[in-house]
Amino acid sequence: MDQEIVWQYDEFKQIGKDYSSQSEVEVYDSSHATFRDLEAESLRVLDLLELKESDALIEFGSGSGTFALMASQRCRHVHAVDVSLAMLDLSREKTSHAGVSNIEYHHAGFLTYEHRELPVQAVATTLALHHLPDFWKGVALKRVHNMLSPNGKLYINDVILEETNATENIKALIEHQAAVGGDFMREDAEAHFREEFSTYDWVMEGLLKRSGFTIVSKSIEGGVLGTYLCRRSA
Ligand SMILES: C[S@@+](CC[C@H](N)C(=O)[O-])C[C@H]1O[C@@H](n2cnc3c(N)ncnc32)[C@H](O)[C@@H]1O
């Protein structure tokens, strides 16, 4: 995006959960372990993406770095992009501890990352796109489209809502998070819906199609947790 555009959304300003805060980052892996298995999840995504050794991948919103580390074992190069310096520091520490050298970290986001290399074969993003309001999700997806090689794959997993029973499904998710992770996870889930920008599946699908993607598969767990595998269609 043109750096001159002063009305561009400031993606470095954290909304909802403050992932720039050291204390949030320190508890990230343990709090998320109460409701997800990050390593098993990463393996499932990597199997779905069917990466070849010669492939390169960009991850947006790389967070504490688990997926990037695992992806680095399956492909030539990983670009891990995140707006939080604290998350990037933690990821870099894990990477150096693991002796991995094919991950490049970028302090940037969906709207500001400039991909200066050849187009990549895959882009993945989990629980990050909802940080952007819908108009800016569209801008982000068009930028992602331009970073992918023809037929390149896009994996998105995020809080994405089916319209039917949306309110009931949100309440059920909040109760589930509270049951597995106590008050911390209840407040985390409540803040998500109150302050962040999760959207409907039909909005997401319109944005994906208009950004030049074909949806290969879709699932919405519990009416609230969406997963899309897409291909760059043009
Ligand atoms: C809920 S965490 C998800 C981290 C990781 N992908 C996971 O699945 O555990 C959201 C991450 O997205 C990052 N983020 C927020 N807005 C972003 C943006 N506009 N572009 C890229 N990353 C962003 C946050 O700093 C944070 O690290």
The ligand as a Tripos MOL2 file, in Angstrom:
@<TRIPOS>MOLECULE
LIG
   27    29     1     0     0
SMALL
NO_CHARGES

@<TRIPOS>ATOM
      1 C1         -4.3600  -14.4600   18.6950 C.3       1 LIG1
      2 S1         -2.7130  -14.2030   18.1490 S.3       1 LIG1
      3 C2         -2.5140  -15.5810   17.0230 C.3       1 LIG1
      4 C3         -1.0770  -16.0410   16.9470 C.3       1 LIG1
      5 C4         -0.8660  -17.3460   16.1730 C.3       1 LIG1
      6 N1         -1.1710  -17.2080   14.7860 N.3       1 LIG1
      7 C5         -1.6670  -18.4650   16.7720 C.2       1 LIG1
      8 O1         -2.4880  -19.0640   16.0770 O.co2     1 LIG1
      9 O2         -1.4490  -18.7780   17.9510 O.co2     1 LIG1
     10 C6         -2.8390  -12.8440   17.0330 C.3       1 LIG1
     11 C7         -1.4970  -12.3670   16.5080 C.3       1 LIG1
     12 O3         -1.7450  -11.5090   15.3830 O.3       1 LIG1
     13 C8         -0.9200  -10.3640   15.5130 C.3       1 LIG1
     14 N2         -1.5540   -9.2830   14.7370 N.ar      1 LIG1
     15 C9         -2.5110   -8.4140   15.1120 C.ar      1 LIG1
     16 N3         -2.8300   -7.5870   14.1060 N.ar      1 LIG1
     17 C10        -2.0500   -7.9600   13.0530 C.ar      1 LIG1
     18 C11        -1.8950   -7.4750   11.7150 C.ar      1 LIG1
     19 N4         -2.6230   -6.4600   11.2540 N.pl3     1 LIG1
     20 N5         -1.0080   -8.0760   10.9060 N.ar      1 LIG1
     21 C12        -0.2660   -9.1310   11.3630 C.ar      1 LIG1
     22 N6         -0.3500   -9.6130   12.6180 N.ar      1 LIG1
     23 C13        -1.2320   -9.0390   13.4510 C.ar      1 LIG1
     24 C14        -0.8240  -10.1260   17.0070 C.3       1 LIG1
     25 O4          0.2910   -9.3160   17.3400 O.3       1 LIG1
     26 C15        -0.7090  -11.5490   17.5210 C.3       1 LIG1
     27 O5          0.6140  -11.9960   17.5690 O.3       1 LIG1
@<TRIPOS>BOND
     1     1     2 1
     2     2     3 1
     3     2    10 1
     4     3     4 1
     5     4     5 1
     6     5     6 1
     7     5     7 1
     8     7     8 2
     9     7     9 1
    10    10    11 1
    11    11    12 1
    12    11    26 1
    13    12    13 1
    14    13    14 1
    15    13    24 1
    16    14    15 ar
    17    14    23 ar
    18    15    16 ar
    19    16    17 ar
    20    17    18 ar
    21    17    23 ar
    22    18    19 1
    23    18    20 ar
    24    20    21 ar
    25    21    22 ar
    26    22    23 ar
    27    24    25 1
    28    24    26 1
    29    26    27 1
@<TRIPOS>SUBSTRUCTURE
     1 LIG1         1 GROUP 0 **** ****
